[in-house]
Amino acid sequence: MRRRKDERGASALEFALVAPVLFLLLFGIVDFGFTYNNIQAVQYAGHEGARAAAVGRTGSSTSCSPQGTASSAGASTQQLICLVKDRAGLDVADTRVKIVLTADGYALGSHVAVCVQYPLQSWSGALAELFVGKVTEGKGVARIERLGSTPIEATEEPAVSGSDWSWCTV
């Protein structure tokens, strides 16, 4: 079949019109997948941290270098923060943790909340403007069932830029 001269280049023009929409859709799917994974990881880390605090097993590593006032907390508290960051599996420097205790403090029957923040980001770069200033947050709350060898303290790392810890309560 022969094409007429006036139809030459029609396929290229159609591709040029459709390609940006297809690529935007593709990059949107990729960014959504990574974002959903990060949201799940932050929520999981909060729940795991609260559970670890509730049973007195805070881990053994303090190598994650907690930031802000958390850096002067006791060893068990720093170990719990590092455990939470490890469970999140995200960039340790960008993951922030806050530990909240009820008025009773670290005592049997009281409650502990472990809150986690992580900044959202575009992996493809195509939708980066949609993620600016957005933060995913996760929280786990548990009743303290067994005390660890040293008490856990209420402490917090600085909140992610553009966010705060007002939502993090027991």
Backbone hydrogen bonds in HBPLUS format (Angstrom, degrees):
<---DONOR---> <-ACCEPTOR-->    atom                        ^
c    i                          cat <-CA-CA->   ^        H-A-AA   ^      H-
h    n   atom  resd res      DA  || num        DHA   H-A  angle D-A-AA Bond
n    s   type  num  typ     dist DA aas  dist angle  dist       angle   num
A0007-GLU N   A0004-ARG O   3.11 MM   3  5.65 167.3  2.13 118.8 122.8     1
A0008-ARG N   A0005-LYS O   3.44 MM   3  5.72 169.3  2.45 110.4 113.5     2
A0010-ALA N   A0007-GLU O   3.20 MM   3  5.61 158.6  2.25 133.8 132.6     3
A0013-LEU N   A0009-GLY O   3.07 MM   4  6.28 156.7  2.12 149.4 155.8     4
A0014-GLU N   A0010-ALA O   2.93 MM   4  6.15 159.0  1.97 149.7 155.4     5
A0015-PHE N   A0011-SER O   2.92 MM   4  6.12 159.8  1.96 149.3 154.7     6
A0016-ALA N   A0012-ALA O   2.93 MM   4  6.10 157.1  1.98 144.4 151.0     7
A0017-LEU N   A0013-LEU O   3.06 MM   4  6.30 138.9  2.23 142.2 152.6     8
A0018-VAL N   A0014-GLU O   3.00 MM   4  6.20 151.0  2.09 148.1 156.0     9
A0019-ALA N   A0015-PHE O   2.75 MM   4  5.53 163.6  1.78 156.8 160.2    10
A0022-LEU N   A0018-VAL O   3.10 MM   4  6.36 160.8  2.13 155.6 161.6    11
A0023-PHE N   A0019-ALA O   2.83 MM   4  6.00 167.8  1.84 165.4 168.0    12
A0024-LEU N   A0020-PRO O   2.94 MM   4  5.99 157.2  1.99 143.0 149.6    13
A0025-LEU N   A0021-VAL O   2.99 MM   4  6.14 155.1  2.05 144.5 151.2    14
A0026-LEU N   A0022-LEU O   2.87 MM   4  6.12 158.2  1.92 148.2 154.5    15
A0027-PHE N   A0023-PHE O   2.85 MM   4  6.02 170.7  1.85 155.6 157.5    16
A0028-GLY N   A0024-LEU O   2.87 MM   4  5.92 146.5  1.98 139.1 149.2    17
A0029-ILE N   A0025-LEU O   2.97 MM   4  6.22 150.9  2.06 146.7 153.6    18
A0030-VAL N   A0026-LEU O   3.07 MM   4  6.41 159.2  2.12 150.0 155.5    19
A0031-ASP N   A0027-PHE O   2.90 MM   4  6.09 168.5  1.91 150.7 154.0    20
A0032-PHE N   A0028-GLY O   2.86 MM   4  5.96 157.1  1.92 145.0 151.9    21
A0033-GLY N   A0029-ILE O   2.99 MM   4  6.17 157.6  2.04 146.2 152.0    22
A0034-PHE N   A0030-VAL O   3.08 MM   4  6.41 165.2  2.10 156.9 159.4    23
A0035-THR N   A0031-ASP O   2.88 MM   4  5.97 161.7  1.91 150.7 156.7    24
A0036-TYR N   A0032-PHE O   2.84 MM   4  5.94 163.8  1.86 152.0 156.4    25
A0037-ASN N   A0033-GLY O   3.05 MM   4  6.22 155.6  2.11 143.7 150.5    26
A0038-ASN N   A0034-PHE O   2.97 MM   4  6.25 157.2  2.02 148.7 154.4    27
A0039-ILE N   A0035-THR O   2.92 MM   4  6.20 156.7  1.98 152.9 159.3    28
A0040-GLN N   A0036-TYR O   3.01 MM   4  6.24 163.9  2.04 150.5 154.4    29
A0041-ALA N   A0037-ASN O   2.90 MM   4  6.10 156.1  1.95 148.8 156.0    30
A0042-VAL N   A0038-ASN O   2.97 MM   4  6.14 157.6  2.03 149.2 153.9    31
A0043-GLN N   A0039-ILE O   3.10 MM   4  6.32 163.7  2.12 150.1 154.4    32
A0044-TYR N   A0040-GLN O   2.89 MM   4  6.03 160.7  1.93 149.8 155.8    33
A0045-ALA N   A0041-ALA O   2.93 MM   4  6.06 159.0  1.98 144.8 150.6    34
A0046-GLY N   A0042-VAL O   3.11 MM   4  6.32 156.6  2.16 146.8 152.1    35
A0047-HIS N   A0043-GLN O   3.14 MM   4  6.41 163.4  2.17 150.5 154.3    36
A0048-GLU N   A0044-TYR O   2.85 MM   4  6.05 164.0  1.88 156.7 161.7    37
A0049-GLY N   A0045-ALA O   2.88 MM   4  5.95 155.6  1.94 145.6 152.3    38
A0050-ALA N   A0046-GLY O   3.05 MM   4  6.25 159.2  2.09 146.6 151.7    39
A0051-ARG N   A0047-HIS O   3.00 MM   4  6.18 158.7  2.04 147.7 153.8    40
A0052-ALA N   A0048-GLU O   2.88 MM   4  6.06 157.6  1.93 147.2 153.5    41
A0053-ALA N   A0049-GLY O   2.96 MM   4  6.15 158.5  2.01 147.8 153.4    42
A0054-ALA N   A0050-ALA O   2.94 MM   4  6.07 148.8  2.04 142.3 151.3    43
A0055-VAL N   A0051-ARG O   3.14 MM   4  6.40 140.2  2.31 145.4 153.9    44
A0057-ARG N   A0052-ALA O   2.97 MM   5  5.08 146.5  2.08 151.0 151.5    45
A0056-GLY N   A0053-ALA O   3.37 MM   3  5.08 158.4  2.42  95.0 101.2    46
A0145-GLU N   A0054-ALA O   2.78 MM  91  5.46 150.8  1.87 133.8 142.7    47
A0146-ARG N   A0054-ALA O   3.02 MM  92  6.30 161.5  2.06 158.9 160.8    48
A0071-SER N   A0068-GLY O   3.10 MM   3  5.78 157.8  2.15 116.0 121.9    49
A0072-SER N   A0069-THR O   3.18 MM   3  5.72 157.4  2.23 112.5 118.4    50
A0073-ALA N   A0070-ALA O   3.20 MM   3  5.12 164.4  2.23 103.6 107.7    51
A0078-GLN N   A0074-GLY O   3.01 MM   4  6.30 162.9  2.03 157.1 162.1    52
A0079-GLN N   A0075-ALA O   2.83 MM   4  6.01 154.5  1.89 150.5 158.3    53
A0080-LEU N   A0076-SER O   2.93 MM   4  6.13 150.1  2.02 141.5 149.1    54
A0081-ILE N   A0077-THR O   3.01 MM   4  6.31 158.0  2.06 148.6 154.3    55
A0082-CYS N   A0078-GLN O   2.95 MM   4  6.22 161.3  1.99 149.2 154.1    56
A0083-LEU N   A0079-GLN O   2.85 MM   4  6.05 149.1  1.94 143.6 152.9    57
A0084-VAL N   A0080-LEU O   2.93 MM   4  6.18 158.4  1.98 151.9 156.6    58
A0085-LYS N   A0081-ILE O   3.01 MM   4  6.29 163.5  2.04 151.3 155.5    59
A0086-ASP N   A0082-CYS O   2.89 MM   4  6.03 151.6  1.97 143.3 151.5    60
A0087-ARG N   A0083-LEU O   2.89 MM   4  6.13 156.9  1.94 148.8 154.9    61
A0088-ALA N   A0084-VAL O   3.00 MM   4  6.26 144.3  2.13 146.5 156.1    62
A0089-GLY N   A0085-LYS O   3.30 MM   4  6.56 148.4  2.40 140.1 147.0    63
A0094-ASP N   A0091-ASP O   3.16 MM   3  5.53 133.8  2.39 105.7 117.2    64
A0095-THR N   A0091-ASP O   3.08 MM   4  6.23 132.5  2.32 149.2 162.9    65
A0096-ARG N   A0117-GLN O   2.98 MM  21  5.12 168.5  1.99 147.7 151.2    66
A0117-GLN N   A0096-ARG O   2.92 MM  21  5.12 153.8  1.99 142.3 147.7    67
A0157-GLU N   A0097-VAL O   2.97 MM  60  5.75 148.1  2.08 151.9 162.1    68
A0098-LYS N   A0115-CYS O   2.92 MM  17  5.10 153.1  1.99 143.7 147.4    69
A0115-CYS N   A0098-LYS O   2.86 MM  17  5.10 168.7  1.87 155.2 158.7    70
A0099-ILE N   A0155-THR O   2.73 MM  56  5.27 171.5  1.74 163.0 165.9    71
A0155-THR N   A0099-ILE O   3.08 MM  56  5.27 133.0  2.30 125.7 139.1    72
A0100-VAL N   A0113-ALA O   2.86 MM  13  5.04 166.6  1.88 151.0 154.8    73
A0113-ALA N   A0100-VAL O   2.80 MM  13  5.04 162.3  1.83 151.0 155.4    74
A0102-THR N   A0111-HIS O   3.18 MM   9  5.68 140.5  2.35 160.0 158.5    75
A0105-GLY N   A0102-THR O   2.87 MM   3  5.56 163.6  1.90 123.3 128.9    76
A0107-ALA N   A0105-GLY O   3.01 MM   2  5.74 120.2  2.38 110.5  94.1    77
A0110-SER N   A0107-ALA O   3.11 MM   3  5.64 163.3  2.14 131.5 136.0    78
A0109-GLY N   A0144-ILE O   2.96 MM  35  5.29 176.4  1.96 151.4 150.4    79
A0144-ILE N   A0110-SER O   2.77 MM  34  5.66 172.0  1.77 168.5 171.0    80
A0112-VAL N   A0142-ALA O   2.91 MM  30  5.59 159.5  1.95 161.5 168.1    81
A0142-ALA N   A0112-VAL O   2.97 MM  30  5.59 156.6  2.02 155.9 163.5    82
A0114-VAL N   A0140-GLY O   2.84 MM  26  5.32 158.7  1.88 154.9 162.3    83
A0140-GLY N   A0114-VAL O   2.96 MM  26  5.32 153.6  2.03 142.0 150.5    84
A0116-VAL N   A0138-GLY O   2.78 MM  22  5.17 156.6  1.83 157.1 161.0    85
A0138-GLY N   A0116-VAL O   2.94 MM  22  5.17 155.3  2.00 147.0 151.7    86
A0118-TYR N   A0136-THR O   3.03 MM  18  5.41 143.3  2.17 150.7 158.0    87
A0136-THR N   A0118-TYR O   2.86 MM  18  5.41 171.1  1.87 162.4 159.8    88
A0120-LEU N   A0134-LYS O   2.91 MM  14  5.55 168.9  1.92 138.5 142.1    89
A0130-LEU N   A0127-LEU O   2.97 MM   3  5.64 145.1  2.09 119.1 128.4    90
A0131-PHE N   A0128-ALA O   3.05 MM   3  5.43 148.5  2.15 110.1 119.1    91
A0134-LYS N   A0131-PHE O   3.09 MM   3  5.36 168.4  2.10 130.7 130.1    92
A0163-SER N   A0160-VAL O   2.91 MM   3  5.49 138.4  2.08 152.8 152.2    93
A0168-CYS N   A0165-TRP O   2.94 MM   3  5.39 161.4  1.98 120.0 126.2    94
